[in-house]
Each structure stands twice: as C-alpha cells, then as structure tokens.
Amino acid sequence: MMRHHLAATVLFATYLMMPPPKLARDHFQINFAAPLSKWDQLRLFNSDAECEAALQTYRQKPPGGLPAMLGSRADATSAMQAAKCVSTSDPNLK
C-alpha cells in the first residue's frame, strides 16, 4: 500500500523550472525563447502550492550563484520572473 501512495505522489509532482542560460560571448544570458522541454528543472515539489511558495521566495532572492553566473542580480531576477511551476505530467516537457 505504501508503494502505491509513493507512486501517486510522484505522478502529481511539480517542477520549478527556469528558462535555460545560453552563452553570449563571455557571459550567460537567459534564453527566454527556449521551448519548455529545454528549460532547467530547479527543484521538484510534492504540490503546486509548495512550488508556488518557493517561486515567490526565489523571485525576491534568486538562488545560489545565479546572479554571479548571469552577471547581475537584475538578470537573475528577470530569469526568476520567467520561471514557473510545471506539472511533471505536462506534455510540453517531452
């Protein structure tokens, strides 16, 4: 019975996703035009509500080295503004 519950949890999980970076000369830029299947999966959550809460936090303070990788906090904030929560069963991920 426990295995069935675990499988159900995974089926309805939600990814926090961000458009992928692309190299632009000597720094990275966010590729806002990339299809969802190419976006980076930042974290996996058990529910959409958990993902949305984390997304709001990340929009205020982008995670880890994202500002350094993109060159500025403004670029990282723009990337997180484009980020979204996506169901693991979304057909656009394939």
N, C-alpha and C positions, 0 to 999 in steps of 0.2 A: 504494500500500500504506500509506503514512504517513497518508493521509486516513482510511482505514478504522480505523486504530488510534486516531486522534484522536476519531473519532465514537464509538467504543466507550468511550473514557474519559469522554466527556460523558454517555453514556447511563447509566453507573453511578456518577455523581457523587452527592454527599451535601450537603445544605444544613444549616447550623447555623441553627436557627430559634428565635425567641423570641415569646411572646405579645405582641400589639401594645399600645402605650400608648393610653390614651384620656384626654381632657381631663376633669378633675373640678374645677370651679371655677377656681382659679388655679394648678393644678399638674396633672401627669400621674399616672395610676395604670395599672397593668398590667391589661389585660382578659384574665384567665385563662379566661374562658368563651368567648372567640372561637374559631370553627372554625379548623382548621389552615390552610385556604386563605387566611385573613386574617392569619396570623402573619407577622412580619417575617423576611426572609432576611438573616441577618447576614453569612454567608460561604459560599462554595462550596468543597468539598474533593473531591479525586480518590477518596477512600475513606472508608468509615465509621470506620476506625481513626484516620485523621487528624482527622476531625471530633470523635470522642470525646475525643481527647487535648486538642484546643483547648477543648472544652466544660469539661473538668476545670480547665484553666487559667483560663477565664473565670469559673467558679464561685468561684474563690479571689479573683480580682480582676476585677470587671466592666469591660468595655471602655469606653474613651473617656469621653464625657460622660454616660454612662448614669446614674451616681449623681446628678449635678447635675440632669439632666432629670427624674428621678423624685423628687428631693427628699432622698434619703438613700441611703447605702450599703446599709442594710438592705433598702430597697425594690428596689434594683438586684440585690442578692444573691438576693432572692426571685424576681425575674424570671429570673435565670440558673438558679435551681434548677428552674424550669419549662421552661427551654429544652431542646431535644432535637435530635438528628441525624435527618434525614429524607431518604430516597432521593428523587432528582429524579423518579423514576417512580411515587412514591406516589400512588394515585388520590385521596387526601384533599386533595391540593394543588390540585385542579381545582374 
